[in-house]
Amino acid sequence: MAREVEALDSSNWREFLSSPKAVLMLGKTDCENCARWSAELDEFLGRDEEFGDVRFGKMMLDQRGLIEFKKENPWLAGVDVLPFNVLYTHGEKRKEFAGGGLERLLNRLRKI
């Protein structure tokens, strides 16, 4: 079964981040690099057989209703390049990097 990047919002981000392994991609709706990276992740998930235990989600920071997420994650204030990726295990932030790059992501996933 092909997987895809989950759309995250105020109703589901907490549950998503508490997953055993999760990749959060942060972007904005008008960010072309974010759209390209999201499409690259969707394409990758359609053929991936190695990371079936990892959830992939994206959150558009310019959507309404994310005040709680922003309050609970003060490190967001330092994010100045989008897309921005954060790898979580059981709600704990483990690794992060700005920009896209499938190999960069896979190398980090293999280390957690």
N, C-alpha and C positions, 0 to 999 in steps of 0.2 A: 504494500500500500504506500503510495507516494505521500510524503509529508510536505508541509509548507510552513512558512514563517507565520506564527500566530500574531494577530493584531491585539495589542494590549491597550487597556484603558483603565479608568478608575475602578471598574468593576472586577478586574481580574489580575492586576499586576502583582498583588501580594501573594496570591495562590501560585502564580507562575514562578516568582522568584524563590519561593520556598521549595521548589522541586529539587530532587536530588542533584540534577545537573541542568543548568539553564544558561543560554546565551541571550543576552538582551542587547538589541541593536537600537540605539537612540538616534533619532533623526528629526527632520521637520518636513512638512508636506511640500514645501517649495524647493527642497534640496535635491538637485539632480544626482549628485554622488550618492545620496541616501537611496534614491530610487534604483540606481544601478546596482548598488550593493545588495539591496533587498531582492532584486531579480536574480542576482548571482546566487544568493543563498537559497532562494526557491528552486532554482535549477539544480543546485548541489543536492538539496534534500530529496529531490525527485529520483536521484540515483544512488544516494548514500546507503551503504550497508554497514559502516563502521560505528556510527554514532547514533544508533537507534534509541539509546537511553538518554539522549540529550534533547531538551526542548529548546526551540528557537523562537524568539518573539521580537517584535518591533514595537516601539512606542514613539509616536510623533509628539515631540515636546510642545508643539504649538497648538495641540488640541485642547479643548476645554476639559476641566474636571480633574486635572492632575496635581492640584495643590497639595494633597497629602503626600504624593510621591515626592514632590519637590521639597517639601518640608522635612521629610524623613531621610532625604539624601542630599545633605548640604554640599557634598563633593561636586554636585552638578554645576555649581557656580563656577568651578574651574574648567569646565568643558568648553573649549573654544573651537574645536574642529568636529564637524559632523561628516559622516556618521561616526558614532562613538560606540564601542562594544565593551560589554562587561560580562564576564563569566562568573556564574554563581554556583555554589554547591550548598544546598540546604539553607538558602537565604544569606549565605556569607559571600561577600565579594571576594573573588580569588585573583582574577587577572582582568586587565583592561587594556584597550588600545584604540587609537583614533584611526579613522579611515577604513578602507575595505581591505581585501586581500585574503583569499581563501587559504592559501598556505600559511599565512600568519595566524589565522584562526585555528586551523587544524593543529599546528605546532603547539599552540597554547592548550587546546582541548586535550591533547595527548599527555600533557603534563599535570592535569588535575585529576 
